[in-house]
Amino acid sequence: TLDRSPAAISPNNLVMSTKMAFPQMAQTGPQGQPMQQDAEEFYSSIMGAAATEMRGDNVMRAAFHGEKCGAEELNGATNVIDAVFGLKMEETLTCDELSTAATAGDGGDKDAMDTTESNALVEPPVTTYDLHRKLVCNIQGGSDASSQVNITHLAEGIQLSLTGKLEKYSDALGRNAQWTRSQKIARLPPYMVVQFGRFYWKATPDSQDHAGVKCKVMKPVSFQGVLDTYEF
């Protein structure tokens, strides 16, 4: 290792193995030079491959020396990667349109029957649990002039990534509706990975193809040595 010897270590074997396992990493440019690859894609590919290989009761017992490797201790993790890096996330979806209808009955001139019918529509929140191998710090502001949020700290970006809007079918309304997605951490892993999400898609309505372009937010985001995850 580098701790014991000053001799250089060649990464050729790792590079060749990576290109064989993930052909997209072997892409080259017009002049034959290796193309720049996305760090998050590399991380996710390595983690996915390791999780596939490092599973099973024998592997789990060997990794944790036979201690605290049961289903209850690992909270649903079925491989070493999820046991070490897996965040158990609780996701709740609530229907925005029914929430509005249920609280809009205070108008004095509204017919009582209309209010009763609106309040009769009930769409219970949908709560699910899943394992993630990273948290995302969404970075907005800076070069993204269209953004209404300016993220300057790691905790702000993580909080932003835990909420969002989506379109989903509503059984009560019988059609697609707008829902609010909110996530919170149900279990912390021994090691937590945070991705700085610096890329966003910028619409280009004035361009010839109107396809848009992928842009990178170039701005500093501060963080302290210890991250308090209680608010997440």
Backbone as CSV, one residue per row, in Angstrom:
resi,resn,N_x,N_y,N_z,CA_x,CA_y,CA_z,C_x,C_y,C_z
1,THR,0.835,-1.193,0.000,0.000,0.000,0.000,0.871,1.245,0.000
2,LEU,0.248,2.400,-0.273,0.985,3.657,-0.284,1.473,4.046,1.104
3,ASP,0.851,3.509,2.147,1.309,3.802,3.507,2.646,3.139,3.817
4,ARG,2.954,2.042,3.135,4.157,1.281,3.442,5.250,1.429,2.385
5,SER,4.870,1.872,1.184,5.858,1.965,0.113,5.602,3.219,-0.712
6,PRO,6.653,3.921,-1.110,6.490,5.108,-1.950,6.310,4.773,-3.424
7,ALA,6.380,3.495,-3.763,6.270,3.099,-5.163,4.873,3.397,-5.695
8,ALA,4.818,3.826,-6.946,3.533,4.142,-7.574,2.748,2.872,-7.845
9,ILE,1.443,2.981,-7.765,0.548,1.866,-8.061,-0.200,2.182,-9.349
10,SER,-0.082,1.322,-10.324,-0.741,1.543,-11.612,-2.207,1.129,-11.526
11,PRO,-3.125,1.979,-11.996,-4.555,1.639,-11.951,-5.027,0.916,-13.206
12,ASN,-4.094,0.377,-14.022,-4.481,-0.210,-15.303,-5.504,-1.323,-15.150
13,ASN,-5.288,-2.222,-14.168,-6.213,-3.345,-13.993,-7.618,-2.853,-13.637
14,LEU,-7.698,-1.844,-12.760,-9.001,-1.304,-12.379,-9.676,-0.637,-13.575
15,VAL,-8.897,0.117,-14.362,-9.474,0.809,-15.520,-9.993,-0.196,-16.542
16,MET,-9.208,-1.222,-16.856,-9.629,-2.220,-17.836,-10.833,-3.012,-17.353
17,SER,-10.845,-3.378,-16.070,-11.993,-4.114,-15.521,-13.255,-3.265,-15.553
18,THR,-13.101,-1.976,-15.256,-14.252,-1.075,-15.278,-14.816,-0.956,-16.685
19,LYS,-13.956,-0.823,-17.686,-14.430,-0.700,-19.071,-15.100,-1.971,-19.552
20,MET,-14.620,-3.122,-19.077,-15.238,-4.388,-19.479,-16.588,-4.581,-18.814
21,ALA,-16.686,-4.197,-17.552,-17.947,-4.372,-16.828,-18.991,-3.340,-17.231
22,PHE,-18.525,-2.116,-17.539,-19.437,-1.025,-17.901,-18.971,-0.414,-19.219
23,PRO,-19.467,-0.926,-20.351,-18.984,-0.471,-21.667,-19.114,1.033,-21.885
24,GLN,-20.079,1.671,-21.225,-20.224,3.117,-21.420,-18.997,3.874,-20.924
25,MET,-18.251,3.265,-20.002,-17.039,3.904,-19.501,-15.876,3.817,-20.494
26,ALA,-16.043,3.021,-21.551,-14.990,2.863,-22.545,-15.208,3.756,-23.759
27,GLN,-16.159,4.670,-23.702,-16.422,5.555,-24.840,-15.234,6.467,-25.104
28,THR,-15.018,6.743,-26.381,-13.924,7.614,-26.787,-14.455,8.749,-27.655
29,GLY,-13.692,9.822,-27.739,-14.069,10.977,-28.534,-13.670,10.833,-29.986
30,PRO,-13.895,11.868,-30.785,-13.588,11.816,-32.226,-12.121,11.522,-32.514
31,GLN,-11.234,11.951,-31.650,-9.807,11.744,-31.853,-9.287,10.475,-31.170
32,GLY,-10.203,9.680,-30.608,-9.814,8.441,-29.947,-9.469,8.589,-28.478
33,GLN,-9.561,9.797,-27.963,-9.221,10.014,-26.561,-10.384,9.568,-25.658
34,PRO,-10.093,9.089,-24.446,-11.174,8.689,-23.530,-12.088,9.870,-23.216
35,MET,-13.395,9.613,-23.214,-14.354,10.665,-22.888,-14.465,10.825,-21.379
36,GLN,-14.737,12.051,-20.958,-14.927,12.299,-19.533,-16.210,11.610,-19.073
37,GLN,-16.140,10.919,-17.945,-17.281,10.169,-17.424,-17.820,10.836,-16.168
38,ASP,-19.100,10.592,-15.907,-19.760,11.197,-14.765,-19.404,10.438,-13.490
39,ALA,-18.992,11.150,-12.453,-18.571,10.514,-11.201,-19.734,9.782,-10.539
40,GLU,-20.930,10.371,-10.595,-22.087,9.722,-9.968,-22.441,8.427,-10.683
41,GLU,-22.338,8.432,-12.015,-22.623,7.214,-12.778,-21.622,6.118,-12.439
42,PHE,-20.363,6.507,-12.294,-19.337,5.537,-11.923,-19.612,4.969,-10.534
43,TYR,-19.937,5.845,-9.591,-20.229,5.404,-8.222,-21.416,4.445,-8.197
44,SER,-22.505,4.812,-8.880,-23.701,3.966,-8.875,-23.437,2.627,-9.544
45,SER,-22.638,2.622,-10.615,-22.329,1.368,-11.309,-21.507,0.443,-10.422
46,ILE,-20.499,0.999,-9.761,-19.649,0.189,-8.878,-20.470,-0.361,-7.709
47,MET,-21.291,0.487,-7.116,-22.110,0.058,-5.979,-23.114,-1.018,-6.392
48,GLY,-23.724,-0.844,-7.556,-24.685,-1.838,-8.028,-24.039,-3.184,-8.281
49,ALA,-22.857,-3.181,-8.907,-22.154,-4.434,-9.176,-21.708,-5.104,-7.878
50,ALA,-21.202,-4.305,-6.938,-20.762,-4.871,-5.660,-21.933,-5.430,-4.862
51,ALA,-23.073,-4.740,-4.910,-24.246,-5.224,-4.182,-24.742,-6.555,-4.738
52,THR,-24.616,-6.734,-6.060,-25.032,-7.994,-6.681,-24.139,-9.150,-6.243
53,GLU,-22.855,-8.877,-6.117,-21.897,-9.934,-5.766,-21.838,-10.199,-4.267
54,MET,-21.972,-9.161,-3.455,-21.757,-9.295,-2.006,-23.077,-9.476,-1.279
55,ARG,-23.721,-10.590,-1.560,-24.984,-10.920,-0.909,-24.976,-12.381,-0.476
56,GLY,-25.951,-12.732,0.338,-26.017,-14.099,0.847,-25.615,-14.154,2.314
57,ASP,-26.137,-15.153,3.022,-25.908,-15.262,4.464,-24.431,-15.426,4.803
58,ASN,-23.723,-16.253,4.028,-22.305,-16.491,4.329,-21.482,-15.218,4.144
59,VAL,-21.758,-14.478,3.075,-21.017,-13.243,2.823,-21.309,-12.211,3.905
60,MET,-22.577,-12.115,4.301,-22.955,-11.137,5.327,-22.297,-11.467,6.661
61,ARG,-22.264,-12.737,7.020,-21.633,-13.130,8.291,-20.127,-12.868,8.247
62,ALA,-19.499,-13.125,7.090,-18.065,-12.886,6.974,-17.746,-11.393,7.038
63,ALA,-18.595,-10.572,6.439,-18.338,-9.132,6.420,-18.477,-8.513,7.800
64,PHE,-19.410,-9.023,8.575,-19.671,-8.447,9.900,-19.225,-9.366,11.028
65,HIS,-18.380,-10.345,10.697,-17.796,-11.255,11.698,-18.883,-11.970,12.506
66,GLY,-20.010,-12.241,11.846,-21.074,-12.998,12.484,-21.897,-12.226,13.486
67,GLU,-21.635,-10.933,13.645,-22.344,-10.140,14.641,-23.300,-9.145,13.977
68,LYS,-24.502,-9.046,14.515,-25.492,-8.066,14.083,-25.698,-8.095,12.572
69,CYS,-25.889,-9.306,12.045,-26.102,-9.439,10.615,-27.444,-10.084,10.297
70,GLY,-28.370,-10.076,11.247,-29.704,-10.589,11.004,-30.565,-9.565,10.302
71,ALA,-31.746,-10.005,9.858,-32.657,-9.122,9.125,-33.093,-7.936,9.978
72,GLU,-33.284,-8.167,11.273,-33.735,-7.084,12.149,-32.636,-6.035,12.345
73,GLU,-31.398,-6.476,12.525,-30.301,-5.535,12.741,-29.993,-4.718,11.486
74,LEU,-30.145,-5.337,10.307,-29.783,-4.663,9.059,-30.954,-3.902,8.451
75,ASN,-32.132,-3.985,9.051,-33.293,-3.205,8.611,-33.586,-3.353,7.118
76,GLY,-33.621,-4.588,6.654,-34.017,-4.836,5.277,-32.879,-4.958,4.294
77,ALA,-31.639,-4.677,4.688,-30.506,-4.791,3.769,-30.234,-6.266,3.485
78,THR,-30.059,-6.602,2.200,-29.815,-7.985,1.803,-28.412,-8.193,1.247
79,ASN,-27.578,-7.152,1.284,-26.210,-7.275,0.800,-25.323,-6.341,1.618
80,VAL,-24.018,-6.524,1.481,-23.076,-5.761,2.291,-23.130,-4.267,1.957
81,ILE,-23.283,-3.927,0.688,-23.295,-2.522,0.281,-24.452,-1.776,0.923
82,ASP,-25.654,-2.341,0.882,-26.802,-1.673,1.489,-26.701,-1.648,3.010
83,ALA,-26.060,-2.657,3.585,-25.878,-2.665,5.039,-24.917,-1.569,5.493
84,VAL,-23.935,-1.235,4.649,-22.927,-0.246,5.022,-23.312,1.159,4.553
85,PHE,-23.882,1.268,3.347,-24.172,2.581,2.772,-25.672,2.868,2.627
86,GLY,-26.535,1.891,2.893,-27.958,2.042,2.600,-28.697,2.921,3.588
87,LEU,-29.377,3.938,3.068,-30.263,4.775,3.874,-31.694,4.268,3.689
88,LYS,-32.354,3.935,4.767,-33.760,3.563,4.681,-34.587,4.849,4.684
89,MET,-35.264,5.111,3.565,-35.998,6.361,3.389,-37.505,6.110,3.442
90,GLU,-38.191,6.965,4.158,-39.655,6.937,4.197,-40.180,8.026,3.266
91,GLU,-40.955,7.632,2.273,-41.502,8.575,1.297,-43.016,8.642,1.434
92,THR,-43.547,9.861,1.527,-44.987,10.075,1.657,-45.483,10.934,0.503
93,LEU,-46.517,10.464,-0.186,-47.151,11.199,-1.274,-48.528,11.668,-0.822
94,THR,-48.801,12.970,-0.966,-50.110,13.525,-0.624,-50.654,14.261,-1.835
95,CYS,-51.948,14.094,-2.068,-52.602,14.691,-3.234,-52.894,16.164,-2.955
96,ASP,-52.313,17.049,-3.747,-52.494,18.488,-3.538,-53.905,18.945,-3.853
97,GLU,-54.508,18.411,-4.894,-55.812,18.902,-5.343,-56.918,18.553,-4.365
98,LEU,-56.843,17.387,-3.751,-57.857,17.030,-2.759,-57.643,17.794,-1.471
99,SER,-56.400,18.110,-1.125,-56.152,18.916,0.063,-56.770,20.293,-0.102
100,THR,-56.677,20.854,-1.316,-57.265,22.160,-1.580,-58.779,22.095,-1.505
101,ALA,-59.355,21.030,-2.075,-60.813,20.914,-2.070,-61.358,20.733,-0.667
102,ALA,-60.594,20.033,0.174,-61.078,19.747,1.517,-61.044,20.975,2.414
103,THR,-60.226,21.987,2.080,-60.109,23.160,2.941,-60.750,24.390,2.330
104,ALA,-61.470,24.241,1.210,-62.040,25.393,0.520,-63.504,25.606,0.860
105,GLY,-63.983,25.077,1.975,-65.385,25.169,2.313,-65.733,26.307,3.232
106,ASP,-64.877,27.330,3.358,-65.143,28.422,4.266,-65.820,29.614,3.596
107,GLY,-66.065,29.552,2.273,-66.725,30.660,1.594,-68.180,30.754,2.019
108,GLY,-68.584,31.883,2.514,-69.933,32.012,3.046,-71.018,31.842,2.018
109,ASP,-70.731,32.141,0.744,-71.741,32.059,-0.290,-71.762,30.725,-0.994
110,LYS,-70.900,29.807,-0.593,-70.847,28.497,-1.229,-72.030,27.660,-0.776
111,ASP,-72.518,26.883,-1.711,-73.626,25.993,-1.392,-73.156,24.873,-0.477
112,ALA,-73.924,24.529,0.532,-73.534,23.514,1.511,-73.347,22.159,0.860
113,MET,-74.136,21.869,-0.171,-74.000,20.576,-0.821,-72.666,20.456,-1.539
114,ASP,-72.222,21.545,-2.184,-70.935,21.510,-2.862,-69.806,21.270,-1.877
115,THR,-69.887,21.908,-0.695,-68.868,21.726,0.331,-68.839,20.300,0.823
116,THR,-70.017,19.701,1.014,-70.088,18.329,1.492,-69.487,17.360,0.484
117,GLU,-69.785,17.599,-0.813,-69.251,16.711,-1.837,-67.730,16.821,-1.925
118,SER,-67.187,18.039,-1.774,-65.743,18.227,-1.828,-65.055,17.526,-0.672
119,ASN,-65.640,17.690,0.523,-65.044,17.075,1.705,-65.173,15.560,1.691
120,ALA,-66.124,15.025,0.871,-66.322,13.584,0.828,-65.210,12.884,0.057
121,LEU,-64.495,13.620,-0.789,-63.398,13.032,-1.544,-62.175,12.892,-0.642
122,VAL,-61.774,11.666,-0.410,-60.644,11.402,0.482,-59.616,10.559,-0.259
123,GLU,-58.395,11.036,-0.277,-57.269,10.298,-0.857,-56.205,10.177,0.223
124,PRO,-56.118,9.027,0.882,-55.146,8.897,1.975,-53.717,9.022,1.458
125,PRO,-52.821,9.536,2.274,-51.408,9.613,1.869,-50.849,8.229,1.586
126,VAL,-49.924,8.162,0.646,-49.272,6.911,0.269,-47.857,6.930,0.846
127,THR,-47.574,6.005,1.758,-46.270,5.943,2.407,-45.559,4.653,2.021
128,THR,-44.327,4.786,1.551,-43.514,3.630,1.170,-42.120,3.776,1.777
129,TYR,-41.403,2.657,1.832,-40.026,2.634,2.347,-39.106,2.047,1.283
130,ASP,-37.924,2.612,1.161,-36.969,2.133,0.173,-35.557,2.389,0.676
131,LEU,-34.601,1.639,0.120,-33.196,1.814,0.473,-32.490,2.628,-0.602
132,HIS,-31.824,3.706,-0.209,-31.027,4.528,-1.109,-29.565,4.432,-0.679
133,ARG,-28.684,4.589,-1.637,-27.252,4.499,-1.326,-26.587,5.862,-1.261
134,LYS,-27.370,6.918,-1.270,-26.802,8.268,-1.193,-27.918,9.255,-0.925
135,LEU,-27.545,10.396,-0.374,-28.405,11.568,-0.339,-27.923,12.516,-1.437
136,VAL,-28.839,13.333,-1.929,-28.498,14.290,-2.981,-28.619,15.699,-2.427
137,CYS,-27.587,16.489,-2.678,-27.634,17.915,-2.352,-27.923,18.661,-3.648
138,ASN,-29.160,19.094,-3.830,-29.537,19.826,-5.038,-28.992,21.247,-4.965
139,ILE,-28.200,21.603,-5.938,-27.587,22.929,-5.965,-28.321,23.788,-6.992
140,GLN,-29.011,24.800,-6.515,-29.710,25.717,-7.397,-29.192,27.124,-7.175
141,GLY,-29.509,28.007,-8.103,-28.970,29.360,-8.025,-27.691,29.456,-8.811
142,GLY,-26.876,30.448,-8.532,-25.617,30.600,-9.252,-25.868,30.901,-10.712
143,SER,-25.366,30.040,-11.598,-25.519,30.255,-13.031,-26.911,29.921,-13.531
144,ASP,-27.729,29.255,-12.717,-29.110,28.948,-13.106,-29.982,30.153,-12.779
145,ALA,-30.115,31.064,-13.726,-30.821,32.318,-13.465,-32.312,32.108,-13.265
146,SER,-32.863,31.003,-13.784,-34.299,30.773,-13.667,-34.700,30.227,-12.303
147,SER,-33.737,29.846,-11.482,-34.050,29.248,-10.190,-34.536,30.299,-9.202
148,GLN,-35.522,29.897,-8.391,-36.056,30.770,-7.356,-35.428,30.477,-5.998
149,VAL,-34.530,29.493,-5.943,-33.893,29.089,-4.703,-32.387,29.219,-4.872
150,ASN,-31.729,29.758,-3.868,-30.282,29.914,-3.913,-29.663,29.099,-2.785
151,ILE,-29.098,27.946,-3.134,-28.523,27.038,-2.152,-27.071,27.429,-1.895
152,THR,-26.734,27.659,-0.638,-25.370,28.018,-0.277,-24.753,27.054,0.737
153,HIS,-25.581,26.156,1.304,-25.077,25.238,2.323,-25.558,23.831,2.027
154,LEU,-24.755,22.850,2.421,-25.060,21.449,2.159,-26.420,21.049,2.707
155,ALA,-26.746,21.455,3.928,-28.015,21.071,4.546,-29.208,21.614,3.762
156,GLU,-29.081,22.821,3.199,-30.166,23.397,2.403,-30.421,22.571,1.146
157,GLY,-29.340,22.134,0.494,-29.490,21.343,-0.720,-30.088,19.981,-0.454
158,ILE,-29.710,19.349,0.665,-30.296,18.057,1.008,-31.781,18.211,1.302
159,GLN,-32.139,19.243,2.062,-33.546,19.482,2.387,-34.365,19.700,1.121
160,LEU,-33.804,20.397,0.149,-34.507,20.649,-1.110,-34.754,19.361,-1.880
161,SER,-33.801,18.439,-1.835,-33.934,17.192,-2.588,-34.966,16.248,-1.979
162,LEU,-35.327,16.459,-0.717,-36.255,15.552,-0.034,-37.712,15.885,-0.293
163,THR,-37.991,16.951,-1.022,-39.363,17.325,-1.350,-39.465,17.592,-2.846
164,GLY,-40.675,17.483,-3.373,-40.871,17.740,-4.792,-42.312,17.533,-5.196
165,LYS,-42.594,17.787,-6.451,-43.934,17.634,-7.022,-43.886,16.580,-8.118
166,LEU,-44.992,15.858,-8.290,-45.090,14.884,-9.367,-46.546,14.702,-9.763
167,GLU,-46.746,14.103,-10.930,-48.100,13.804,-11.404,-48.364,12.328,-11.226
168,LYS,-49.492,12.013,-10.595,-49.817,10.623,-10.263,-51.329,10.437,-10.313
169,TYR,-51.761,9.220,-10.615,-53.197,8.938,-10.705,-53.837,8.977,-9.330
170,SER,-54.988,9.630,-9.237,-55.760,9.703,-7.998,-57.007,8.849,-8.128
171,ASP,-57.150,7.871,-7.234,-58.343,7.020,-7.259,-59.595,7.812,-6.933
172,ALA,-59.487,8.770,-6.027,-60.656,9.550,-5.626,-61.144,10.453,-6.753
173,LEU,-60.211,11.070,-7.486,-60.583,11.970,-8.575,-60.807,11.236,-9.887
174,GLY,-60.257,10.036,-10.003,-60.422,9.284,-11.237,-59.591,9.807,-12.396
175,ARG,-58.507,10.500,-12.105,-57.640,11.077,-13.138,-56.276,11.381,-12.517
176,ASN,-55.355,11.793,-13.368,-54.052,12.217,-12.855,-54.175,13.539,-12.116
177,ALA,-53.400,13.687,-11.062,-53.435,14.907,-10.252,-52.020,15.226,-9.779
178,GLN,-51.859,16.437,-9.238,-50.569,16.863,-8.685,-50.427,16.351,-7.251
179,TRP,-49.283,15.753,-6.965,-48.987,15.230,-5.633,-47.706,15.874,-5.123
180,THR,-47.590,15.943,-3.803,-46.367,16.404,-3.154,-45.611,15.210,-2.597
181,ARG,-44.330,15.114,-2.933,-43.475,14.040,-2.435,-42.588,14.577,-1.323
182,SER,-42.598,13.907,-0.196,-41.725,14.291,0.916,-41.038,13.036,1.452
183,GLN,-39.744,13.155,1.695,-38.954,12.042,2.191,-38.296,12.406,3.511
184,LYS,-38.050,11.399,4.322,-37.265,11.577,5.532,-36.509,10.288,5.818
185,ILE,-35.405,10.431,6.534,-34.549,9.285,6.809,-35.147,8.461,7.942
186,ALA,-35.356,7.170,7.671,-35.861,6.258,8.693,-34.738,5.458,9.336
187,ARG,-33.600,5.351,8.658,-32.440,4.632,9.203,-31.176,5.193,8.591
188,LEU,-30.220,5.534,9.447,-28.927,6.027,8.982,-27.958,4.853,8.815
189,PRO,-27.117,4.897,7.793,-26.118,3.836,7.604,-24.842,4.168,8.363
190,PRO,-23.945,3.210,8.502,-22.646,3.514,9.118,-21.869,4.576,8.342
191,TYR,-21.985,4.558,7.003,-21.316,5.542,6.158,-22.350,6.152,5.212
192,MET,-22.438,7.473,5.212,-23.439,8.152,4.381,-22.751,8.930,3.260
193,VAL,-23.204,8.711,2.045,-22.659,9.371,0.867,-23.613,10.487,0.443
194,VAL,-23.066,11.656,0.147,-23.858,12.799,-0.325,-23.341,13.214,-1.694
195,GLN,-24.230,13.243,-2.662,-23.876,13.677,-4.014,-24.230,15.150,-4.200
196,PHE,-23.310,15.915,-4.716,-23.577,17.300,-5.073,-24.179,17.320,-6.480
197,GLY,-25.488,17.559,-6.554,-26.173,17.578,-7.840,-26.010,18.925,-8.526
198,ARG,-24.937,19.052,-9.309,-24.610,20.342,-9.932,-25.188,20.500,-11.331
199,PHE,-25.756,19.467,-11.916,-26.243,19.556,-13.281,-27.755,19.764,-13.303
200,TYR,-28.208,20.541,-14.254,-29.640,20.754,-14.459,-29.897,20.900,-15.950
201,TRP,-31.153,20.708,-16.347,-31.526,20.780,-17.755,-32.118,22.148,-18.049
202,LYS,-31.497,22.850,-18.982,-31.925,24.203,-19.334,-32.641,24.186,-20.671
203,ALA,-33.876,24.663,-20.678,-34.651,24.721,-21.920,-34.048,25.756,-22.865
204,THR,-34.061,25.447,-24.173,-33.544,26.370,-25.194,-34.612,26.560,-26.273
205,PRO,-35.670,27.302,-25.959,-36.768,27.463,-26.923,-36.371,28.204,-28.185
206,ASP,-35.288,29.000,-28.131,-34.878,29.775,-29.297,-33.889,29.022,-30.188
207,SER,-33.472,27.824,-29.776,-32.522,27.067,-30.587,-33.248,26.360,-31.728
208,GLN,-32.488,25.814,-32.650,-33.085,25.191,-33.829,-33.810,23.902,-33.488
209,ASP,-33.238,23.100,-32.580,-33.864,21.818,-32.251,-34.738,21.871,-31.009
210,HIS,-34.663,22.977,-30.239,-35.472,23.151,-29.015,-35.260,22.007,-28.029
211,ALA,-34.130,21.343,-28.104,-33.916,20.147,-27.283,-33.451,20.479,-25.878
212,GLY,-32.902,21.667,-25.672,-32.362,22.008,-24.369,-30.913,21.580,-24.266
213,VAL,-30.310,21.944,-23.147,-28.898,21.636,-22.960,-28.640,21.351,-21.486
214,LYS,-27.697,20.448,-21.216,-27.324,20.095,-19.850,-26.289,21.089,-19.346
215,CYS,-26.572,21.744,-18.239,-25.686,22.776,-17.697,-25.194,22.372,-16.304
216,LYS,-24.058,22.941,-15.931,-23.464,22.687,-14.625,-23.463,23.973,-13.809
217,VAL,-23.941,23.882,-12.576,-23.972,25.029,-11.676,-22.595,25.165,-11.033
218,MET,-21.920,26.255,-11.327,-20.584,26.516,-10.792,-20.703,27.529,-9.656
219,LYS,-20.798,27.030,-8.445,-20.904,27.910,-7.280,-20.436,27.149,-6.044
220,PRO,-19.899,27.839,-5.058,-19.459,27.160,-3.834,-20.641,26.803,-2.934
221,VAL,-20.549,25.653,-2.314,-21.535,25.206,-1.328,-20.768,24.806,-0.076
222,SER,-21.048,25.469,1.017,-20.297,25.231,2.251,-20.856,24.050,3.027
223,PHE,-20.021,23.465,3.861,-20.450,22.390,4.763,-19.460,22.313,5.905
224,GLN,-19.938,21.854,7.044,-19.105,21.738,8.219,-18.557,20.322,8.343
225,GLY,-17.655,20.134,9.266,-17.041,18.827,9.439,-18.003,17.769,9.943
226,VAL,-19.026,18.159,10.688,-20.035,17.231,11.220,-21.399,17.662,10.701
227,LEU,-22.110,16.744,10.065,-23.429,17.024,9.501,-24.508,16.529,10.456
228,ASP,-25.366,17.423,10.938,-26.482,17.058,11.806,-27.651,16.620,10.936
229,THR,-28.001,15.341,10.992,-29.062,14.807,10.143,-30.410,14.746,10.851
230,TYR,-30.522,15.339,12.038,-31.775,15.244,12.789,-32.934,15.846,12.006
231,GLU,-32.709,16.970,11.325,-33.798,17.642,10.606,-34.226,16.902,9.370
232,PHE,-33.478,15.902,8.929,-33.833,15.124,7.753,-34.617,13.869,8.113
